[in-house]
Amino acid sequence: QVQLVESGGGLVQPGGSLRLSCAAAGSIFSINNMGWFRQAPGKEREFVASISRDSGDSYYVDSVKGRFTISRDNAKHTVSLQMNSLKPEDTAAYYCAASSFVGTTAVRSDFHYWGQGTQVTVSS
């Protein structure tokens, strides 16, 4: 089993920045890919970004490219999401996810472990 704990959510004005972090514990040797998803009220949970443990390759949904950056620290078993130029439409609960999938993936079903989520609200 893998446990994921997110932190860093909050309220920010449009154009502002937030940094989300996720710490993994447990059977972390099985994790090859980590990512972030988000879910707004009344909407499906959607992929945001993912990163491969071995190659460091990252993948983003088009709506956040150029604004969000995913990174990971394999020694500390953490993954972070730096979010800049935030927009009201970025408002959602953000979930950290981990997968044994080798490479990068945006497919929700490839991720087997999930955090509890952290709320991000972008509003003036």
Phi, psi and chi 1 to 4 in degrees:
 res  aa     phi    psi   chi1   chi2   chi3   chi4
   1 GLN       -  150.3  -73.6  -66.0  -37.9      -
   2 VAL  -124.9  132.7  173.7      -      -      -
   3 GLN  -109.0  136.9  -62.9   80.6   43.2      -
   4 LEU  -124.7  132.4  -57.4  172.8      -      -
   5 VAL  -128.2  120.0  178.5      -      -      -
   6 GLU   -94.4  157.5  -56.0  101.5  -26.2      -
   7 SER  -154.0  162.1   61.0      -      -      -
   8 GLY   107.6   -1.5      -      -      -      -
   9 GLY   -71.9  175.1      -      -      -      -
  10 GLY   160.8 -166.8      -      -      -      -
  11 LEU  -103.9  131.4  172.5   65.2      -      -
  12 VAL  -142.4  150.9   64.1      -      -      -
  13 GLN   -79.0  155.0  -67.7 -174.3  -18.2      -
  14 PRO   -54.2  137.5  -28.6   37.0      -      -
  15 GLY    89.6   -9.4      -      -      -      -
  16 GLY   -83.5 -175.6      -      -      -      -
  17 SER  -130.4  152.2  -61.6      -      -      -
  18 LEU  -144.6  153.5  -81.3  176.5      -      -
  19 ARG  -124.6  121.4 -175.2  176.6 -179.5   86.9
  20 LEU   -97.9  143.8  -54.2 -177.7      -      -
  21 SER  -129.1  152.9  -64.8      -      -      -
  22 CYS  -141.0  126.4  173.6      -      -      -
  23 ALA  -108.0  132.5      -      -      -      -
  24 ALA  -104.7  143.5      -      -      -      -
  25 ALA  -144.0  159.9      -      -      -      -
  26 GLY   102.0 -135.6      -      -      -      -
  27 SER   -81.1   61.0  -57.9      -      -      -
  28 ILE   -70.5  -16.0   54.2  179.0      -      -
  29 PHE   -63.1  -21.5   61.6   87.4      -      -
  30 SER   -85.2   -7.0   65.6      -      -      -
  31 ILE   -87.7  124.5  -61.2  174.2      -      -
  32 ASN  -112.2  -20.6  -69.3  -48.9      -      -
  33 ASN  -142.0  135.5 -162.8  -64.9      -      -
  34 MET  -128.9  150.3  -65.6 -172.0   74.0      -
  35 GLY  -156.3 -178.7      -      -      -      -
  36 TRP  -129.5  137.3  -68.8   90.6      -      -
  37 PHE  -122.8  165.6  -73.0   70.8      -      -
  38 ARG  -143.1  154.6   64.8 -172.9  179.9 -174.1
  39 GLN  -141.4  117.3 -173.0  167.8   16.3      -
  40 ALA   -90.1  156.9      -      -      -      -
  41 PRO   -55.5  130.0  -26.8   35.7      -      -
  42 GLY    78.0    5.9      -      -      -      -
  43 LYS  -121.5  163.4  -65.2 -172.2  176.5 -178.8
  44 GLU   -73.7  153.8  -66.9  -72.2  -38.8      -
  45 ARG   -69.4  129.8 -171.1  171.5  -62.2 -172.1
  46 GLU  -121.9  151.0   67.0  168.6   -5.1      -
  47 PHE   -68.9  141.4  169.9   80.5      -      -
  48 VAL  -115.9  -55.2  176.6      -      -      -
  49 ALA  -162.4  154.7      -      -      -      -
  50 SER  -146.8  161.1   66.6      -      -      -
  51 ILE  -145.2  139.1 -173.1  166.4      -      -
  52 SER   -84.1  138.7  168.5      -      -      -
  53 ARG   -65.8  -45.5  179.8 -169.9   67.3 -175.9
  54 ASP   -79.4  -49.3  -66.2  -27.4      -      -
  55 SER   -87.0  -24.6   67.9      -      -      -
  56 GLY    78.3    2.8      -      -      -      -
  57 ASP   -63.2  140.4  -70.3  -19.2      -      -
  58 SER  -124.1  160.2   56.6      -      -      -
  59 TYR  -144.8  138.5 -176.4   63.1      -      -
  60 TYR  -130.9  151.0  -60.5   88.3      -      -
  61 VAL   -71.1  147.5   67.9      -      -      -
  62 ASP   -56.6  -35.3  -74.2  -13.6      -      -
  63 SER   -68.1  -14.3   60.3      -      -      -
  64 VAL  -115.6   -3.4  -52.9      -      -      -
  65 LYS   -58.6  134.1  -74.7 -179.5  179.9  177.3
  66 GLY    85.8  -11.8      -      -      -      -
  67 ARG  -115.1  -36.0  -59.9 -171.2  -61.8  122.3
  68 PHE  -108.4  146.9  -68.9   10.8      -      -
  69 THR  -134.7  125.7  -57.4      -      -      -
  70 ILE   -99.5  141.1 -170.7  170.7      -      -
  71 SER  -146.6  162.4   59.9      -      -      -
  72 ARG  -143.5  152.7   65.2 -174.4  -65.3  168.4
  73 ASP  -120.1  101.4 -175.1  -31.2      -      -
  74 ASN   -65.7  -30.5  -70.7  -21.8      -      -
  75 ALA   -68.8  -34.7      -      -      -      -
  76 LYS   -98.8   -3.6  -64.1 -178.0  178.3  179.2
  77 HIS    58.6   45.5  -47.1  -58.1      -      -
  78 THR  -126.7  156.0   60.0      -      -      -
  79 VAL  -133.5  143.3   63.4      -      -      -
  80 SER  -128.5  156.3  -62.5      -      -      -
  81 LEU  -132.0  107.5 -175.1   69.5      -      -
  82 GLN   -87.2  121.2  177.9   64.9   42.6      -
  83 MET  -116.8  115.3  -55.1 -175.8  -65.2      -
  84 ASN  -114.3  164.3  -61.6  -31.0      -      -
  85 SER    49.1   48.1  -58.1      -      -      -
  86 LEU   -65.7  145.7  -76.6  160.7      -      -
  87 LYS  -120.8  157.1  -56.4  175.5 -179.1 -179.9
  88 PRO   -55.1  -32.9  -29.5   37.3      -      -
  89 GLU   -72.4   -6.3   51.3  -96.9   43.8      -
  90 ASP   -83.4   -6.7  -65.7  -42.5      -      -
  91 THR   -61.9  124.1  -65.0      -      -      -
  92 ALA  -178.2  169.4      -      -      -      -
  93 ALA   -85.0  129.1      -      -      -      -
  94 TYR  -104.5  132.3  -77.3   69.5      -      -
  95 TYR  -118.9  131.0  -64.4   88.0      -      -
  96 CYS   -82.0  143.1  177.2      -      -      -
  97 ALA  -140.5  151.8      -      -      -      -
  98 ALA  -133.8  149.7      -      -      -      -
  99 SER  -145.3  151.8  169.6      -      -      -
 100 SER   -88.2    0.7   58.4      -      -      -
 101 PHE   -60.6  133.2 -174.4   91.2      -      -
 102 VAL   -91.1  123.6  177.5      -      -      -
 103 GLY   107.2 -162.0      -      -      -      -
 104 THR  -105.2  146.2   55.8      -      -      -
 105 THR  -149.2  149.7  178.5      -      -      -
 106 ALA  -117.2    7.9      -      -      -      -
 107 VAL   -85.4  120.4  179.0      -      -      -
 108 ARG   -56.2  -40.8 -179.9  177.3  171.9 -179.4
 109 SER   -69.6  -12.8   58.9      -      -      -
 110 ASP   -77.4  -15.3  -74.8  -22.1      -      -
 111 PHE   -97.8  124.1  -69.2   84.0      -      -
 112 HIS  -102.3  -18.6  -45.1  -63.6      -      -
 113 TYR  -124.7  141.0  -55.5  103.6      -      -
 114 TRP  -136.1  145.2  -64.3   85.6      -      -
 115 GLY   -85.0 -179.7      -      -      -      -
 116 GLN   -81.3  -17.8  -66.9  -61.5  -51.2      -
 117 GLY    99.2  150.7      -      -      -      -
 118 THR  -136.5  136.5 -175.1      -      -      -
 119 GLN   -83.7  133.7 -179.8   66.5   34.9      -
 120 VAL  -120.4  123.0  171.4      -      -      -
 121 THR  -123.7  123.7  -58.0      -      -      -
 122 VAL  -111.9  109.7 -175.2      -      -      -
 123 SER  -158.8  148.0  175.1      -      -      -
 124 SER   -93.4      -   55.4      -      -      -
